[in-house]
């Protein structure tokens, strides 16, 4: 299965496409397909990059 978030690096800002109420998130780490993101309103969440394509937030 393809990693939809292979371009993400720690420090990048992202949004979850299915959870807009989580707010802006900052990528904490990416190990293989597991991305840990700290969201404004949901806290630290680990996401499977093969299932969810996080949307980068441009500065």
Secondary structure, 3 states (H helix, E strand, C coil): CCCCCCCCCCCCEEECCCCHHHCCEEEEEEECCEEEEEECCCEEEEEECCCCCCEECCC
